[in-house]
């Protein structure tokens, strides 16, 4: 590898690290200032767009497993941000609804990092969007990460339901 390639690779790795640090900082701010994790906030925002939603529908909507969504909703219910009620028509089904406290917290938290990214990305020309998407897919391949399951949630670490 020549010096130009070494420098390009170094610059790219620095850019990746900056992305990871930005996501990390945002996650820490959410947790410290508002007591919410990224997945909890995404779940609250998703519930807020519906009067009530089932765990199954919610898990599909936010691309997380039903087990993870169930555990997150239990934590949010303990904080009184949501209510969880068995469906009258189907006892196997649990419906989720936002409480007043949940609505209030959503009015105070900053937008999620992916919302800011999505807004800016959507303003790019189509060719540039495709170029960026293709480049990132190539990076995923170069890092042998094609088989890693991931949701479109910009947080660092795990979406482990055992985390608070």
DSSP file (Angstrom, degrees, kcal/mol; ACC not computed):
  #  RESIDUE AA STRUCTURE BP1 BP2  ACC     N-H-->O    O-->H-N    N-H-->O    O-->H-N    TCO  KAPPA ALPHA  PHI   PSI    X-CA   Y-CA   Z-CA
    1    1 A X              0   0    0      0, 0.0     2,-0.1     0, 0.0     0, 0.0   0.000 360.0 360.0 360.0 136.3    0.0    0.0    0.0
    2    2 A X     >  -     0   0    0      1,-0.1     4,-2.6     4,-0.0     5,-0.2  -0.391 360.0 -97.6 -90.4 174.6    1.4    3.4   -0.8
    3    3 A X  H  > S+     0   0    0      1,-0.2     4,-2.5     2,-0.2     5,-0.2   0.843 121.7  54.8 -60.4 -36.5    1.2    6.5    1.4
    4    4 A X  H  > S+     0   0    0      2,-0.2     4,-2.4     1,-0.2    -1,-0.2   0.929 111.5  44.0 -64.5 -44.9   -1.9    7.9   -0.4
    5    5 A X  H  > S+     0   0    0      2,-0.2     4,-2.7     1,-0.2     5,-0.2   0.907 112.7  52.6 -65.5 -41.0   -3.8    4.7    0.2
    6    6 A X  H  X S+     0   0    0     -4,-2.6     4,-2.5     1,-0.2    -2,-0.2   0.916 111.5  46.8 -59.0 -43.3   -2.6    4.5    3.8
    7    7 A X  H  X S+     0   0    0     -4,-2.5     4,-2.8     2,-0.2    -2,-0.2   0.903 112.0  49.4 -68.1 -41.3   -3.8    8.1    4.3
    8    8 A X  H  X S+     0   0    0     -4,-2.4     4,-2.5     2,-0.2    -2,-0.2   0.927 112.9  47.3 -61.9 -44.8   -7.2    7.5    2.7
    9    9 A X  H  X S+     0   0    0     -4,-2.7     4,-2.6     2,-0.2    -2,-0.2   0.927 112.8  49.1 -62.8 -44.8   -7.7    4.4    4.8
   10   10 A X  H  X S+     0   0    0     -4,-2.5     4,-2.2    -5,-0.2    -2,-0.2   0.928 111.9  48.7 -59.3 -46.7   -6.7    6.2    7.9
   11   11 A X  H  X S+     0   0    0     -4,-2.8     4,-2.2     1,-0.2    -1,-0.2   0.883 111.6  49.9 -62.5 -39.1   -9.1    9.1    7.1
   12   12 A X  H  X S+     0   0    0     -4,-2.5     4,-2.5     2,-0.2    -2,-0.2   0.927 110.2  49.4 -65.9 -44.4  -11.9    6.7    6.5
   13   13 A X  H  X S+     0   0    0     -4,-2.6     4,-2.2     1,-0.2    -2,-0.2   0.873 110.2  51.7 -62.8 -36.6  -11.3    4.9    9.7
   14   14 A X  H  X S+     0   0    0     -4,-2.2     4,-2.3     2,-0.2    -1,-0.2   0.917 109.0  50.7 -63.8 -42.8  -11.3    8.2   11.6
   15   15 A X  H  X S+     0   0    0     -4,-2.2     4,-2.0     2,-0.2    -2,-0.2   0.909 110.2  49.6 -62.2 -42.5  -14.6    9.1    9.9
   16   16 A X  H  X S+     0   0    0     -4,-2.5     4,-2.4     1,-0.2    -1,-0.2   0.919 110.5  50.5 -60.9 -43.3  -16.1    5.8   11.0
   17   17 A X  H  X S+     0   0    0     -4,-2.2     4,-2.6     1,-0.2    -2,-0.2   0.889 107.8  52.9 -63.6 -39.1  -14.9    6.4   14.5
   18   18 A X  H  X S+     0   0    0     -4,-2.3     4,-2.5     2,-0.2    -1,-0.2   0.900 108.6  50.6 -62.7 -40.3  -16.5    9.9   14.5
   19   19 A X  H  X S+     0   0    0     -4,-2.0     4,-2.2     2,-0.2    -2,-0.2   0.943 111.4  47.9 -61.4 -47.4  -19.8    8.4   13.5
   20   20 A X  H  X S+     0   0    0     -4,-2.4     4,-2.4     1,-0.2    -2,-0.2   0.896 112.5  49.1 -61.5 -40.4  -19.6    5.8   16.3
   21   21 A X  H  X S+     0   0    0     -4,-2.6     4,-2.9     2,-0.2    -1,-0.2   0.879 108.6  52.6 -68.1 -37.7  -18.7    8.5   18.8
   22   22 A X  H  X S+     0   0    0     -4,-2.5     4,-2.0     2,-0.2    -1,-0.2   0.918 112.2  45.6 -62.8 -42.3  -21.6   10.8   17.7
   23   23 A X  H  X S+     0   0    0     -4,-2.2     4,-2.3     2,-0.2   133,-0.3   0.919 113.3  50.5 -65.1 -43.8  -24.0    7.9   18.2
   24   24 A X  H  X S+     0   0    0     -4,-2.4     4,-2.4     1,-0.2    -2,-0.2   0.931 110.2  49.0 -59.7 -48.8  -22.4    7.0   21.6
   25   25 A X  H  X S+     0   0    0     -4,-2.9     4,-2.5     1,-0.2    -1,-0.2   0.903 110.9  50.2 -59.1 -43.1  -22.7   10.6   22.8
   26   26 A X  H  X S+     0   0    0     -4,-2.0     4,-2.4    -5,-0.2    -1,-0.2   0.918 110.8  49.2 -63.8 -42.9  -26.3   10.9   21.8
   27   27 A X  H  X S+     0   0    0     -4,-2.3     4,-2.1     1,-0.2    -2,-0.2   0.906 111.9  48.7 -62.3 -42.2  -27.1    7.6   23.6
   28   28 A X  H  X S+     0   0    0     -4,-2.4     4,-3.1     2,-0.2     5,-0.3   0.903 110.3  51.3 -65.3 -41.8  -25.3    8.8   26.8
   29   29 A X  H  X>S+     0   0    0     -4,-2.5     4,-2.8     2,-0.2     5,-0.6   0.925 109.9  49.7 -61.4 -45.1  -27.1   12.2   26.7
   30   30 A X  I  X>S+     0   0    0     -4,-2.4     4,-1.7     1,-0.2     6,-1.5   0.933 115.4  43.6 -58.2 -46.4  -30.5   10.4   26.3
   31   31 A X  I  X5S+     0   0    0     -4,-2.1     4,-1.1     4,-0.2    -2,-0.2   0.927 119.8  40.3 -67.4 -46.5  -29.8    8.1   29.3
   32   32 A X  I  <5S+     0   0    0     -4,-3.1    -2,-0.2    -5,-0.2    -3,-0.2   0.916 124.5  33.6 -72.5 -44.5  -28.3   10.8   31.5
   33   33 A X  I  <5S+     0   0    0     -4,-2.8    -3,-0.2    -5,-0.3    -2,-0.2   0.841 136.4  18.2 -81.7 -33.6  -30.6   13.7   30.9
   34   34 A X  I  <<S-     0   0    0     -4,-1.7    -3,-0.2    -5,-0.6    -2,-0.2   0.492  91.8-123.2-121.6  -6.2  -33.9   11.8   30.3
   35   35 A X  S  <<S+     0   0    0     -4,-1.1     2,-0.4    -5,-0.5    -4,-0.2   0.744  72.4 119.7  69.6  22.5  -33.4    8.4   31.8
   36   36 A X        -     0   0    0     -6,-1.5    -1,-0.2    -9,-0.1    -2,-0.2  -0.927  55.8-140.2-121.9 144.6  -34.2    6.7   28.5
   37   37 A X     >  -     0   0    0     -2,-0.4     4,-2.3   127,-0.2     5,-0.2  -0.559  35.3-104.5 -89.4 165.5  -32.3    4.5   26.2
   38   38 A X  H  > S+     0   0    0      1,-0.2     4,-2.6     2,-0.2     5,-0.2   0.934 121.8  48.8 -55.0 -50.2  -32.4    4.8   22.4
   39   39 A X  H  > S+     0   0    0      1,-0.2     4,-2.4     2,-0.2    -1,-0.2   0.875 110.0  52.5 -61.2 -35.8  -34.7    1.8   22.0
   40   40 A X  H  > S+     0   0    0      2,-0.2     4,-2.5     1,-0.2    -1,-0.2   0.922 111.2  46.6 -64.4 -42.6  -37.0    3.1   24.7
   41   41 A X  H  X S+     0   0    0     -4,-2.3     4,-2.7     2,-0.2     5,-0.2   0.912 111.8  50.3 -66.5 -42.4  -37.3    6.5   23.0
   42   42 A X  H  X S+     0   0    0     -4,-2.6     4,-2.4     1,-0.2    -1,-0.2   0.916 111.2  49.7 -60.7 -42.3  -37.9    4.9   19.6
   43   43 A X  H  X S+     0   0    0     -4,-2.4     4,-2.5    -5,-0.2    -2,-0.2   0.935 111.1  48.7 -62.6 -46.2  -40.6    2.7   21.1
   44   44 A X  H  X S+     0   0    0     -4,-2.5     4,-2.1     1,-0.2    -2,-0.2   0.925 111.9  49.1 -59.6 -45.0  -42.3    5.7   22.8
   45   45 A X  H  X S+     0   0    0     -4,-2.7     4,-0.7     1,-0.2    -1,-0.2   0.896 111.6  49.1 -63.3 -39.4  -42.2    7.7   19.5
   46   46 A X  H >< S+     0   0    0     -4,-2.4     3,-0.7     1,-0.2     4,-0.3   0.900 111.1  49.0 -66.9 -40.4  -43.7    4.8   17.6
   47   47 A X  H >< S+     0   0    0     -4,-2.5     3,-1.6     1,-0.2    51,-0.3   0.862 103.0  63.7 -65.6 -34.5  -46.5    4.3   20.2
   48   48 A X  H 3< S+     0   0    0     -4,-2.1    -1,-0.2     1,-0.3    -2,-0.2   0.733  94.5  59.7 -65.5 -21.5  -47.3    8.0   20.0
   49   49 A X  T << S+     0   0    0     -3,-0.7     2,-0.3    -4,-0.7    -1,-0.3   0.592 107.2  51.7 -83.1  -9.2  -48.3    7.8   16.4
   50   50 A X  S <  S-     0   0    0     -3,-1.6    48,-0.3    -4,-0.3     3,-0.2  -0.925  78.3-132.8-123.6 150.1  -51.0    5.3   17.2
   51   51 A X  S    S-     0   0    0      1,-0.3    47,-0.4    -2,-0.3     2,-0.3   0.930  96.0 -14.6 -64.6 -44.1  -53.8    5.5   19.8
   52   52 A X  S    S-     0   0    0     45,-0.1    -1,-0.3    -3,-0.1     2,-0.3  -0.969  70.0-169.9-154.3 153.4  -52.9    2.0   20.8
   53   53 A X  E     -A   96   0A   0     43,-2.1    43,-3.4    -2,-0.3     2,-0.1  -0.994  23.1-116.3-146.3 146.0  -50.7   -0.7   19.1
   54   54 A X  E  >  -A   95   0A   0     -2,-0.3     4,-2.7    41,-0.2    41,-0.2  -0.426  28.7-115.4 -80.4 159.9  -50.1   -4.4   19.8
   55   55 A X  H  > S+     0   0    0     39,-1.6     4,-2.8     2,-0.2     5,-0.2   0.901 117.5  52.6 -59.3 -41.9  -46.6   -5.7   20.7
   56   56 A X  H  > S+     0   0    0      2,-0.2     4,-1.9    38,-0.2    -1,-0.2   0.942 111.5  44.4 -61.2 -48.9  -46.5   -7.6   17.5
   57   57 A X  H  > S+     0   0    0      1,-0.2     4,-2.3     2,-0.2    -2,-0.2   0.913 114.9  49.8 -61.6 -42.6  -47.3   -4.6   15.4
   58   58 A X  H  X S+     0   0    0     -4,-2.7     4,-2.2     1,-0.2    -2,-0.2   0.902 107.5  52.9 -64.2 -42.3  -44.9   -2.5   17.3
   59   59 A X  H  X>S+     0   0    0     -4,-2.8     5,-1.7     1,-0.2     4,-0.6   0.886 112.5  45.3 -63.6 -37.9  -42.1   -5.0   17.0
   60   60 A X  H  <5S+     0   0    0     -4,-1.9     3,-0.5    -5,-0.2    -1,-0.2   0.897 111.0  54.2 -68.5 -40.2  -42.5   -5.0   13.2
   61   61 A X  H  <5S+     0   0    0     -4,-2.3    -2,-0.2     1,-0.2    -1,-0.2   0.857 119.2  31.4 -63.8 -37.8  -42.7   -1.2   13.1
   62   62 A X  H  <5S-     0   0    0     -4,-2.2    -1,-0.2     2,-0.2    -2,-0.2   0.335 106.2-120.1-107.1   7.0  -39.4   -0.7   14.9
   63   63 A X  T  <5 +     0   0    0     -4,-0.6     2,-0.3    -3,-0.5    -3,-0.2   0.883  69.5 124.5  58.5  45.0  -37.6   -3.8   13.7
   64   64 A X      < -     0   0    0     -5,-1.7    -1,-0.2    -6,-0.2    -2,-0.2  -0.929  67.1 -93.7-126.9 156.0  -37.0   -5.4   17.1
   65   65 A X     >  -     0   0    0     -2,-0.3     4,-2.5     1,-0.1     5,-0.2  -0.258  31.3-117.6 -66.5 156.2  -37.9   -8.8   18.3
   66   66 A X  H  > S+     0   0    0      1,-0.2     4,-2.8     2,-0.2     5,-0.2   0.887 115.8  54.3 -60.6 -39.0  -41.2   -9.3   20.2
   67   67 A X  H  > S+     0   0    0      2,-0.2     4,-2.2     1,-0.2    -1,-0.2   0.916 109.9  46.2 -62.6 -43.2  -39.3  -10.4   23.2
   68   68 A X  H  > S+     0   0    0      2,-0.2     4,-2.6     1,-0.2    -2,-0.2   0.930 113.7  48.5 -64.5 -45.6  -37.2   -7.3   23.2
   69   69 A X  H  X S+     0   0    0     -4,-2.5     4,-2.8     1,-0.2    -2,-0.2   0.906 110.1  52.3 -62.1 -42.0  -40.2   -5.1   22.7
   70   70 A X  H  X S+     0   0    0     -4,-2.8     4,-1.8     1,-0.2    -1,-0.2   0.931 111.7  45.8 -59.6 -46.2  -42.1   -6.8   25.5
   71   71 A X  H  X S+     0   0    0     -4,-2.2     4,-1.7     2,-0.2    -2,-0.2   0.902 113.3  49.0 -65.6 -40.9  -39.2   -6.3   27.9
   72   72 A X  H  X S+     0   0    0     -4,-2.6     4,-2.4     1,-0.2    -2,-0.2   0.916 110.0  51.8 -64.1 -42.0  -38.8   -2.6   26.9
   73   73 A X  H  X S+     0   0    0     -4,-2.8     4,-2.3     1,-0.2    -1,-0.2   0.864 105.9  55.0 -65.1 -33.9  -42.5   -2.0   27.3
   74   74 A X  H  X S+     0   0    0     -4,-1.8     4,-1.8    -5,-0.2    -1,-0.2   0.912 109.6  46.9 -63.1 -41.2  -42.4   -3.5   30.8
   75   75 A X  H  X S+     0   0    0     -4,-1.7     4,-1.2     2,-0.2    -2,-0.2   0.903 113.3  48.2 -65.9 -41.2  -39.7   -1.0   31.8
   76   76 A X  H  <>S+     0   0    0     -4,-2.4     5,-2.7     1,-0.2     6,-0.7   0.841 108.8  54.0 -69.7 -32.2  -41.6    1.9   30.3
   77   77 A X  H ><5S+     0   0    0     -4,-2.3     3,-1.5     3,-0.2    -1,-0.2   0.901 104.6  54.4 -66.5 -40.3  -44.7    0.8   32.1
   78   78 A X  H 3<5S+     0   0    0     -4,-1.8    -1,-0.2     1,-0.3    -2,-0.2   0.824 108.8  49.0 -61.5 -31.2  -42.8    0.9   35.4
   79   79 A X  T 3<5S-     0   0    0     -4,-1.2    -1,-0.3    -5,-0.1    -2,-0.2   0.430 116.2-120.1 -86.4   0.1  -41.8    4.5   34.6
   80   80 A X  T < 5S+     0   0    0     -3,-1.5    22,-0.4     2,-0.2    21,-0.3   0.800  79.5 122.1  64.4  32.6  -45.5    5.2   33.8
   81   81 A X  S   <S+     0   0    0     -5,-2.7    18,-2.3    20,-0.2     2,-0.3   0.697  77.5  15.2 -91.2 -23.8  -44.8    6.3   30.2
   82   82 A X  E     -B   98   0A   0     -6,-0.7     2,-0.4    16,-0.3    16,-0.2  -0.923  67.9-131.6-140.9 165.3  -47.1    3.7   28.7
   83   83 A X  E     -B   97   0A   0     14,-2.8    14,-2.0    -2,-0.3     2,-0.5  -0.947  13.5-156.2-116.6 146.9  -49.9    1.3   29.6
   84   84 A X  E     +B   96   0A   0     -2,-0.4     2,-0.4    12,-0.2    12,-0.2  -0.988  19.6 173.2-121.7 121.8  -50.0   -2.3   28.7
   85   85 A X  E     -B   95   0A   0     10,-2.6    10,-3.6    -2,-0.5     2,-0.1  -0.987  33.8-114.6-133.2 140.8  -53.4   -4.0   28.5
   86   86 A X  E     -B   94   0A   0     -2,-0.4     8,-0.2     8,-0.2     2,-0.2  -0.462  42.1-107.0 -66.0 140.1  -54.6   -7.4   27.4
   87   87 A X        -     0   0    0      6,-2.9     6,-0.2     3,-0.6    -1,-0.1  -0.465  17.6-142.1 -67.9 138.7  -56.8   -7.2   24.4
   88   88 A X  S    S+     0   0    0      1,-0.2     3,-0.2    -2,-0.2    -1,-0.1   0.869 101.7  44.2 -69.4 -36.0  -60.5   -7.9   25.2
   89   89 A X  S    S+     0   0    0      1,-0.3     2,-0.4     2,-0.0    -1,-0.2   0.783 127.0  25.2 -80.3 -27.8  -61.0   -9.8   21.9
   90   90 A X    >   -     0   0    0      3,-0.1     3,-2.0     1,-0.1    -3,-0.6  -0.870  62.8-163.4-142.9 102.8  -57.7  -11.8   22.1
   91   91 A X  T 3  S+     0   0    0     -2,-0.4    -1,-0.1     1,-0.3    -3,-0.1   0.664  90.1  63.4 -63.5 -17.5  -56.2  -12.5   25.5
   92   92 A X  T 3  S+     0   0    0     -6,-0.1     2,-0.4     2,-0.0    -1,-0.3   0.676  91.7  82.5 -77.2 -16.4  -52.9  -13.5   23.9
   93   93 A X    <   -     0   0    0     -3,-2.0    -6,-2.9    -6,-0.2     2,-0.5  -0.731  64.0-158.8 -97.2 134.2  -52.5   -9.9   22.5
   94   94 A X  E     - B   0  86A   0     -2,-0.4   -39,-1.6    -8,-0.2     2,-0.4  -0.952   8.3-152.4-112.1 129.0  -51.2   -7.0   24.5
   95   95 A X  E     -AB  54  85A   0    -10,-3.6   -10,-2.6    -2,-0.5     2,-0.4  -0.822   6.2-152.2-102.3 140.5  -52.0   -3.4   23.5
   96   96 A X  E     +AB  53  84A   0    -43,-3.4   -43,-2.1    -2,-0.4     2,-0.3  -0.894  15.6 175.9-112.9 137.7  -49.7   -0.5   24.3
   97   97 A X  E     - B   0  83A   0    -14,-2.0   -14,-2.8    -2,-0.4     2,-0.2  -0.990  31.0-112.2-139.5 149.9  -50.8    3.1   24.7
   98   98 A X  E     - B   0  82A   0    -47,-0.4   -16,-0.3    -2,-0.3     2,-0.1  -0.576  28.6-144.5 -78.8 139.1  -48.9    6.3   25.7
   99   99 A X     >  -     0   0    0    -18,-2.3     4,-2.3    -2,-0.2     5,-0.2  -0.443  31.1-101.2 -92.0 174.1  -49.7    7.9   29.0
  100  100 A X  H  > S+     0   0    0      1,-0.2     4,-2.3     2,-0.2     5,-0.1   0.902 126.7  52.7 -61.0 -40.5  -49.8   11.6   29.7
  101  101 A X  H  > S+     0   0    0    -21,-0.3     4,-2.3     1,-0.2    -1,-0.2   0.887 107.9  51.9 -62.6 -38.4  -46.4   11.3   31.3
  102  102 A X  H  > S+     0   0    0    -22,-0.4     4,-1.8   -21,-0.2    -2,-0.2   0.903 109.3  49.1 -62.7 -42.7  -45.2    9.5   28.1
  103  103 A X  H  X S+     0   0    0     -4,-2.3     4,-1.1     1,-0.2    -2,-0.2   0.897 110.4  52.0 -63.6 -39.5  -46.5   12.4   26.0
  104  104 A X  H  X S+     0   0    0     -4,-2.3     4,-0.6     1,-0.2     3,-0.5   0.916 108.1  49.5 -64.6 -43.9  -44.8   14.9   28.2
  105  105 A X  H >X S+     0   0    0     -4,-2.3     4,-1.8     1,-0.2     3,-1.1   0.878 106.4  56.8 -64.8 -35.6  -41.3   13.2   28.0
  106  106 A X  H 3< S+     0   0    0     -4,-1.8    -1,-0.2     1,-0.3    -2,-0.2   0.803 103.1  55.4 -65.1 -27.2  -41.6   13.1   24.2
  107  107 A X  H 3< S+     0   0    0     -4,-1.1    -1,-0.3    -3,-0.5    -2,-0.2   0.650 112.7  42.5 -77.4 -14.0  -42.1   16.8   24.2
  108  108 A X  H << S+     0   0    0     -3,-1.1    -2,-0.2    -4,-0.6    -1,-0.2   0.714  93.1  88.7-104.7 -24.5  -38.8   17.3   26.1
  109  109 A X  S  < S-     0   0    0     -4,-1.8     3,-0.1     1,-0.1   -79,-0.0  -0.436  79.0-112.6 -78.6 149.9  -36.3   14.9   24.5
  110  110 A X        -     0   0    0      1,-0.1    -1,-0.1    -2,-0.1     3,-0.1  -0.325  46.0 -83.4 -71.9 162.5  -34.2   15.9   21.5
  111  111 A X        -     0   0    0      1,-0.1    -1,-0.1     2,-0.1     2,-0.0  -0.305  53.6 -97.6 -63.1 151.0  -34.9   14.3   18.1
  112  112 A X    >>  -     0   0    0      1,-0.1     4,-1.6    -3,-0.1     3,-0.8  -0.343  29.3-116.4 -66.3 151.3  -33.2   10.9   17.6
  113  113 A X  H 3> S+     0   0    0     41,-0.3     4,-2.4     1,-0.3     5,-0.2   0.865 115.2  56.1 -58.5 -37.9  -30.0   10.9   15.7
  114  114 A X  H 3> S+     0   0    0      1,-0.2     4,-2.9     2,-0.2    -1,-0.3   0.796 102.0  57.0 -69.1 -25.0  -31.5    8.9   12.9
  115  115 A X  H <> S+     0   0    0     -3,-0.8     4,-2.4     2,-0.2    -1,-0.2   0.929 108.9  45.4 -67.6 -43.6  -34.3   11.5   12.4
  116  116 A X  H  X S+     0   0    0     -4,-1.6     4,-2.2     2,-0.2    -2,-0.2   0.925 116.0  47.0 -62.7 -44.7  -31.6   14.2   11.8
  117  117 A X  H  X S+     0   0    0     -4,-2.4     4,-3.4     2,-0.2     5,-0.3   0.938 111.6  50.2 -62.1 -47.8  -29.8   11.9    9.5
  118  118 A X  H  X S+     0   0    0     -4,-2.9     4,-2.4     1,-0.2    -1,-0.2   0.900 110.2  50.8 -59.1 -42.4  -32.9   10.9    7.6
  119  119 A X  H  X S+     0   0    0     -4,-2.4     4,-0.6     2,-0.2    -1,-0.2   0.940 115.9  40.4 -61.0 -48.1  -33.9   14.5    7.1
  120  120 A X  H >< S+     0   0    0     -4,-2.2     3,-0.7     1,-0.2     4,-0.4   0.893 115.0  51.7 -69.5 -40.2  -30.5   15.4    5.7
  121  121 A X  H >< S+     0   0    0     -4,-3.4     3,-1.5     1,-0.2    -2,-0.2   0.899 104.9  56.2 -63.4 -41.1  -30.1   12.3    3.6
  122  122 A X  H 3< S+     0   0    0     -4,-2.4    -1,-0.2     1,-0.3    -2,-0.2   0.709 100.8  59.8 -66.8 -18.7  -33.6   12.8    2.0
  123  123 A X  T << S+     0   0    0     -3,-0.7    -1,-0.3    -4,-0.6    -2,-0.2   0.578  87.4  96.3 -85.1  -9.9  -32.5   16.2    0.8
  124  124 A X  S <  S-     0   0    0     -3,-1.5     2,-0.0    -4,-0.4    -3,-0.0  -0.387  89.7 -92.7 -75.2 157.7  -29.6   14.8   -1.2
  125  125 A X     >  -     0   0    0      1,-0.1     4,-2.3    -2,-0.1     3,-0.3  -0.358  37.1-113.6 -63.9 151.2  -29.9   14.1   -4.9
  126  126 A X  H  > S+     0   0    0      1,-0.2     4,-2.6     2,-0.2     5,-0.2   0.890 116.3  54.2 -56.2 -42.6  -31.0   10.5   -5.7
  127  127 A X  H  > S+     0   0    0      1,-0.2     4,-2.0     2,-0.2    -1,-0.2   0.876 109.4  48.3 -61.3 -37.0  -27.6    9.7   -7.3
  128  128 A X  H  > S+     0   0    0     -3,-0.3     4,-2.5     2,-0.2    -1,-0.2   0.892 109.6  51.9 -72.3 -38.8  -25.8   10.8   -4.2
  129  129 A X  H  X S+     0   0    0     -4,-2.3     4,-2.8     1,-0.2    -2,-0.2   0.940 111.9  47.1 -58.6 -46.8  -28.1    8.8   -1.9
  130  130 A X  H  X S+     0   0    0     -4,-2.6     4,-2.6     1,-0.2    -2,-0.2   0.876 111.1  51.7 -63.6 -38.4  -27.4    5.7   -4.1
  131  131 A X  H  X S+     0   0    0     -4,-2.0     4,-2.3    -5,-0.2    -1,-0.2   0.923 112.6  44.7 -64.7 -44.9  -23.7    6.3   -4.0
  132  132 A X  H  X S+     0   0    0     -4,-2.5     4,-2.6     2,-0.2     5,-0.2   0.929 114.0  49.5 -65.5 -45.6  -23.6    6.6   -0.2
  133  133 A X  H  X S+     0   0    0     -4,-2.8     4,-2.3     1,-0.2    -2,-0.2   0.933 112.7  47.4 -58.5 -47.0  -25.8    3.6    0.2
  134  134 A X  H  X S+     0   0    0     -4,-2.6     4,-2.0     1,-0.2    -1,-0.2   0.900 111.6  50.9 -62.1 -42.0  -23.6    1.5   -2.1
  135  135 A X  H  X S+     0   0    0     -4,-2.3     4,-2.1     1,-0.2    -1,-0.2   0.909 111.1  47.3 -63.6 -42.6  -20.4    2.7   -0.4
  136  136 A X  H  X S+     0   0    0     -4,-2.6     4,-2.5     2,-0.2    -1,-0.2   0.876 109.4  53.6 -69.1 -36.2  -21.8    1.7    3.0
  137  137 A X  H  X S+     0   0    0     -4,-2.3     4,-2.0    -5,-0.2    -1,-0.2   0.894 108.8  50.5 -62.6 -38.0  -22.9   -1.7    1.8
  138  138 A X  H  X S+     0   0    0     -4,-2.0     4,-2.7     2,-0.2    -2,-0.2   0.905 109.0  50.7 -64.7 -41.7  -19.4   -2.2    0.5
  139  139 A X  H  X S+     0   0    0     -4,-2.1     4,-1.7     2,-0.2    -2,-0.2   0.916 107.9  52.9 -62.3 -43.3  -17.9   -1.2    3.9
  140  140 A X  H  <>S+     0   0    0     -4,-2.5     5,-2.7     1,-0.2     6,-0.3   0.924 111.9  46.4 -56.3 -45.0  -20.3   -3.7    5.6
  141  141 A X  H ><5S+     0   0    0     -4,-2.0     3,-1.8     1,-0.2    -2,-0.2   0.910 109.2  53.4 -64.5 -43.3  -19.0   -6.4    3.2
  142  142 A X  H 3<5S+     0   0    0     -4,-2.7    -1,-0.2     1,-0.3    -2,-0.2   0.781 110.3  48.5 -63.4 -26.3  -15.3   -5.4    3.8
  143  143 A X  T 3<5S-     0   0    0     -4,-1.7    -1,-0.3    -3,-0.2    -2,-0.2   0.296 112.3-121.8 -95.6   9.1  -15.9   -5.8    7.5
  144  144 A X  T < 5S+     0   0    0     -3,-1.8    -3,-0.2    -5,-0.1     3,-0.2   0.888  73.7 130.3  52.6  43.6  -17.6   -9.2    7.0
  145  145 A X    > < +     0   0    0     -5,-2.7     3,-1.5    -6,-0.1    -4,-0.2   0.189  23.3 111.3-111.5  15.1  -20.7   -7.9    8.7
  146  146 A X  T 3  S+     0   0    0     -6,-0.3    -1,-0.1     1,-0.3    -5,-0.1   0.825  79.5  48.9 -60.4 -32.7  -23.3   -8.9    6.1
  147  147 A X  T 3  S+     0   0    0     -3,-0.2     2,-0.5     2,-0.1    -1,-0.3   0.351  82.1 113.1 -93.6   7.2  -24.9  -11.5    8.4
  148  148 A X    <   -     0   0    0     -3,-1.5     2,-0.3     1,-0.0    -3,-0.0  -0.686  66.7-131.8 -81.4 126.1  -25.2   -9.3   11.4
  149  149 A X        +     0   0    0     -2,-0.5     2,-0.3     0, 0.0    -2,-0.1  -0.608  37.9 165.6 -75.4 133.1  -28.9   -8.6   12.3
  150  150 A X        -     0   0    0     -2,-0.3     2,-0.2   -86,-0.0   -86,-0.0  -0.997  28.4-145.0-150.0 146.3  -29.5   -4.9   12.8
  151  151 A X        -     0   0    0     -2,-0.3     2,-1.4     2,-0.2   -88,-0.1  -0.660  40.6 -99.6-102.5 166.4  -32.4   -2.5   13.1
  152  152 A X  S    S+     0   0    0     -2,-0.2     2,-0.6   -90,-0.1   -89,-0.1  -0.132  81.9 124.4 -80.8  44.4  -32.4    1.1   11.8
  153  153 A X        -     0   0    0     -2,-1.4     2,-1.5   -90,-0.1    -2,-0.2  -0.920  57.3-143.7-107.9 120.8  -31.7    2.4   15.3
  154  154 A X        +     0   0    0     -2,-0.6     2,-0.3  -116,-0.1   -41,-0.3  -0.627  54.8 117.5 -88.6  85.2  -28.7    4.6   15.7
  155  155 A X        -     0   0    0     -2,-1.5     2,-0.3     2,-0.1  -131,-0.2  -0.940  57.9-122.0-137.7 160.8  -27.4    3.6   19.1
  156  156 A X  S    S+     0   0    0   -133,-0.3  -118,-0.1    -2,-0.3     2,-0.1  -0.684  72.9  15.4-100.2 161.5  -24.3    2.0   20.3
  157  157 A X  S    S-     0   0    0     -2,-0.3     2,-0.2     2,-0.1    -2,-0.1  -0.403 104.0 -27.5  78.7-155.7  -24.0   -1.2   22.3
  158  158 A X        -     0   0    0     -2,-0.1    -2,-0.1     1,-0.1     5,-0.0  -0.522  32.5-140.9 -97.7 159.1  -26.9   -3.7   22.6
  159  159 A X        +     0   0    0     -2,-0.2     2,-0.1  -121,-0.1    -1,-0.1  -0.115  50.8 160.3-100.8  32.2  -30.6   -3.4   22.4
  160  160 A X    >   -     0   0    0      1,-0.2     3,-1.8     2,-0.1    -2,-0.1  -0.340  42.2-142.3 -59.5 124.4  -30.5   -5.9   25.2
  161  161 A X  T 3  S+     0   0    0      1,-0.3    -1,-0.2    -2,-0.1   -86,-0.1   0.638  95.8  69.5 -66.8 -13.1  -33.8   -5.9   27.1
  162  162 A X  T 3  S+     0   0    0      2,-0.0    -1,-0.3     0, 0.0     2,-0.2   0.624  80.4  93.2 -80.3 -11.0  -32.0   -6.5   30.4
  163  163 A X    <         0   0    0     -3,-1.8  -126,-0.1     1,-0.1     0, 0.0  -0.552 360.0 360.0 -77.6 148.5  -30.5   -2.9   30.2
  164  164 A X              0   0    0     -2,-0.2  -127,-0.2  -128,-0.1    -1,-0.1   0.495 360.0 360.0 -69.4 360.0  -32.6   -0.3   32.0
